[in-house]
Amino acid sequence: MLPLQATRETFWTISPTGKAIFYVLATVAVIVFTYGVYARFARYAAGREASVDRLSNLPGRIVDATLIVATNRKQFDRDRYAGVMHTFVLWGFLVLLMATTILFVDMDLYSPLTGDSFWTGEFYLAYQFVVDAFGLLFVVGVGMALWRRYWTHNARLWGKHTSLEDDAFVWSLFLLGIGGFIAEAAAIVGQPNRATESVSFIGLTMATGLEAVGVTPDLAAAIYPVIWWQHALLALGFVAWIPYAKPFHMLSSFANVVVRDEQAGARLPNVPADLDHTNAESLDDFTWKELLDQDACTKCGRCSSVCPANASGRNLDPRDVILDLKAYRESVADDPVIGRSPDAVPPRADELSDGAVADGGSATAEAVPIVAEEGGVIAAESMESCMSCMACMDACPVDIEHLTSFTRLNRQLTDEGALDSNLQDVFQDVMSTGNTFGDSPDARGDWTEDLEFEIDDARETEVEYLWYVGDYPSYDERNKTVARALAKLFDHADVEFGILFDDEKYDGNDVRRIGEEFLYLELAGHHVETFEECEFETIVCTDPHSYNTMKNEYPELDFAEFADDPMMPFEYDERWNADGEIDVQHWTQVVEELVTDGRLGLSGDELDYTVTYHDPCHLGRYNDEYEAPRELIRATGADLREMPRSRSDSFCCGGGGGGLWMEHDEETKPSEERLREALEDTDAGAAVEKFVVACPMCTTMFEDGRKTGNFEDDIDVVDVAELLLEALETSGKLPDASASEVSADDDAADGSGPAAAD
């Protein structure tokens, strides 16, 4: 057993000159590190102001971010191996850093002032044990990273931006961990008084190994300075290197989590009312948060691995978009860290590195556009491929807000008129008719004519629920059956509800995500003016897309900035629903309450189907509503089986972000892949009879996928409302509807709107 005052010599065998040189090098490393960190954050400060306050309640944000990072919970999401690996590396690194700091405090601050040392006795022994334990975890964690990167060659870790810096980073960490243990082992061999220092269990084990191969105390003393200097120089070099390469994510990622916007994606940043503003003409258009996003990216590939566009073979890799922007910024920088100054001359395409121009675009000797059909940093096709499903953001462990940057790029394309012709046709239809089908506004309520009861006009009658029906339930034949089913549920539950008929227009959610901000403003302004003229308690939406934008984005709009604009067809000049006094709900949330209150009269054993449920992106990931639709399915008696990708991991149908209105050259459509998953990967397999949805766009996309994927004989696509209606009809609580009302015929299933992509 060691005496109470156990300790060891810190600079064993290192001469006073060597010690002085170490301190000089350490000072230089700290200065280089400090400048690099300052330069990085100075560049962020030069970016545009963010559209939301990201520094409010900063202490609380730091606490929340610390809990998120310390628990590694986002690393564990979808990948337990990566979670364990990162936990070992993170906590091993942090403990070793704290151990080094403790030693510095004792040796260079406390001892010179007091003539004493606290790095002795029981504290020293505990210190040595903790250092060895966490040092082991650190080495194991880095070893796991090396195994996954080089042995199993995990595909998502490799891409166009994989470089030697990635290799240097992971190998530097490994050599730092191993080098520390080798130095400790050599010191134990060379200092016989430490031979019984059993708390240093790794060092002692390695020391035994060194002795077994013939290392004597004298030899250990001779080789120790070489081992020590190699370890010290690598450590100091690593510290100095941190702000200039991939290791900077250790700081930028934490900062990114601190300043995250919990509603990012669901709530897009507003466009300034200044007509002279630009969206993505240059790097100077990006906000400081978007620049921080680029530096926070660790190249882990989680976003790429969950992106449905990428999986379908479209020209989009979310990681590459973020890193392409970063690579361009760095390739044209006056300062390799800070980035291009606002006064710098715009770069020429032939001055860029080969990787700066995306997708092999042809470069000319002119300033490179940030986004363009050809020759831009980002290809227009990549942005058109995005489904705005937010899977990339949900999967990102460092809270990069891809959709914010993607929307900026889309807005630039819209400003330049560089859009897919199908999207331009949709914009024209919305501007001329108020709907994405280009049909008469007067026909918006025609779907109600086949009902056995009348629906109130919410413009004339006070109602409990103002039902925003939406484009597809109003005009698309297949989705009209869903609207009628939901109307019958409301009527059966004796709900006071009404609709706007021809005063209802398209909600604008997806045209906004495509980049048409001002058309969105027109639509939002029209609706809030209409809402103000009605008497109701709650807005209920059929479509999760409508639900999202009315709940999260309409209240964010400062209509006063645009009310006097002669181009805007509204005079409303206030913030609508800024205090949330008007409740906005998806219909499944409303009907779940009705079921809970017993107002539908379901017993829970009406149907015996085996079904699976598809979480719509805008209801699930966007708004964290997963239970209401499931509770309604269970209320019918159906046997619900979950697909492997469900809830926040749900795979997009392909209709979001304008995908409903465009045709893409795809290896497999997202809707086809999702239906295959339902039938092959769900534990019930081919026994799944019904593919249940809760979104009109999903209905359209999956009906299309049934045809193109040859699933028509294998599975039916039904909305939750249709399932509930069938349960009521089966129980006799409602009379059987006609066959045309219960299920759509082949023509209706085609869909009659702009989404009916073949």
C-alpha positions, 0 to 999 in steps of 0.5 A: 500500500502506498504512503499517504503522500503518494505522488510523482514527478511531473517532468521526470527526466526532462531538463530545465531547458526542455521544460522551458521550451515546453512552456514556450511551445505551449504558449504559442499553441494557446495563442494560435488556438485563441486566434483561430477561435476568435477569427472563426467567431469574428466571421460569424459576427460578420454574417447577417442577423438571424431572423429569430433571437437565438441568444435569448435566455443564454444561461438556460440555453447553455444548460440545455445544450450541456445536457444534450451534449453530455448525454450524447442522446442525439448520437444514440438516435438510430445508431447505438454503436455510434452513441457508445463510441461518441460517449467514450470519446467525449467523456474520455477527452473531457476527463483527460482535459480536466486532468491536465487542467488540474495538473496545471493549476497545482503545478503552475498556480497553487504550488508557486503561491503556497509552496505546497501541492494538493496533487498528493495522497488520496487525491493523487491516487483517485486522480490516477485511477480516474485518468486511467479509467477514462483514458481507456474509454477514450482509446476504446472509443477512438478504436471503435471509430477506426473500426467503423471507418476503416474496417467495416467501411461504413458508407455514410462516413465517406463522401466527396468531402472526405479528406486527409483531415478526417484521417488526421483527426481520428488518428491524432486522437488515437495516438494521443490516447495510446501515447499517454499510456505508453509514457505512463508505462515507461515512467512506472518502469523507470520509477520503482517507487511507482511499481505498486501504484495499482490505481494506474491499472492500465499504465501498470499493465503496460509497464509489466509488458515493457518489462517482459520485453526487456525494458529496464529502469535505466532503459526506461529513463533513457527512452522516456524523454523521447516518448514524452516529447513525441506525446507533448508535441502531438498534444500541443500541435493538436491544440493549435490545430483545433480551430483550423480543421475538423476538430473545431466541431468540438466547439462549433457543434456545442455552440450550434446546439446552444443557439438552435431554434426549436421550431427551425424548419417548421417555422421558416425565416421571414424575408425582409420587406426591403425589396432590395434584399438578396437571398443567396447572391453571395456569401454575405447573404447568409446569416451567422447561424448558417455560417456556424452550421457549416462549421458545425458539420462533422461529416457524419453522414446521418443526414444523407443516410435518412434523406429520401431524395438521396435514397431515391437517386435524386441529385441531393445529399444534404451533407454535401450542400452544407459542406459545398457552401463551406468549401466555397467560403474557404476557397475564396477566403482572404483569411483561411479562417475568417472567410471573405471580407465584405469588401473583397472582389468577387471570385472567379470560377477559374480561381476556385478549387475543383470541388468548389463548383457543384456537380461538375457544372461548367465554370466561366471566368465570372463570379460563381453563383451560389445556386444555379442550374449549371456552374453554381456552388449548388445545383438547382436540381439539388434544391428541386429534389428536396422534399422538405421532410426535415429528416436531415435536421431530425437526424443531425446530432449537432442541430444543423438547420439544413432547411433554413439554408435550403429555403434561402437557395430556393428563394434565390432560384425563385427570384431568378425565375430558374424554377421547374416549369411545373412549379411555375405552372402551380404558382400561376394557378394559385395566383389566378384561382387561389388553388394548386389545381387551377380550378374555379374557386366557386367549385371549392365546396362542391365536394359537400353536395353528396352529403346527406346534411349541409355544412355551415358557412363559417362566414355567416354562422358562429361555429366551434370549429372553423374547418380549413379543408385544403386543396386536395380534399376540395378538388381531388376526387380521391381525397374528396372521399376523405373530406366527406368521411371526416364531415360525417364524423363531425356530424355524427359527434354533433360538432358545430363546424363550418367551412369557408367555401370559396373564401378558402384558398391554398394555405401556402406551406409548400410554395413557401418551401419552394421559395415563393415567399411573396405568394405565400404572404398574399395567401396568408394575408387573405386567410387571416383577414378572413379568419378575423371576420369569422366567429369560431374557437378552433381552426382544424385542418385536414392537411398537416401542411396547412396545420403546420403553417397556420400554427407555426408560421402565420403568427410569425408574419409581420403583416404591417410591413406589407399591408401598404404594398399595392401588390399585396391583396390585404390590408391586415396590419397586425400580428395574427394569433401572436399570443396563441389565443386561437387554437390550431389543430390537426383533425386527428387531434380533434377527433381523438378528443371526441373518441375519448369523450365517447362522442363517436360511440366506438367500442374498439372492436369494430374492425379486424384489419391488420394495418400499418400507419405512415407518419406524415412529416408535417404532423410528426417531425414538424409538430411532434404529433404521433399518438392521436392518429394511432389512438384513432386507429386502435379505437376501430379495433384494427391491429396496428403494426409499426413499420421499422421507420416510424414516428420521427424516423418516418420515411417521406412519401415524396410529396413535400417541398413541391415533390407533389407537382414535379417529376423526377428521374428516380431509381425507386419512388419514395412512395414505392419504397415505403409501401415495400417497407410496409409489406416486407419489413413490418413484422406482420409482413404481407398480412398488412391489409391497409396502409393508413395515412393522415395527410391528403398529399400522402394519400395522393402519393401512395395511391400513385405508388401502388400503381407504379410499384405494382402494389394494387393487389397487395395493400389498400391506402386509406385515410384514418377518417375513412377507417373510422367511418367504416368502423361506425358503419360496421357497428351500425351507428351510421348507415352504409355509404355508397360504394363510391363513398367508401372507396375510390374507383380507379379514375379517382385513385389517379388523382385529378390535380397537379400531383398526379405524377406518373 
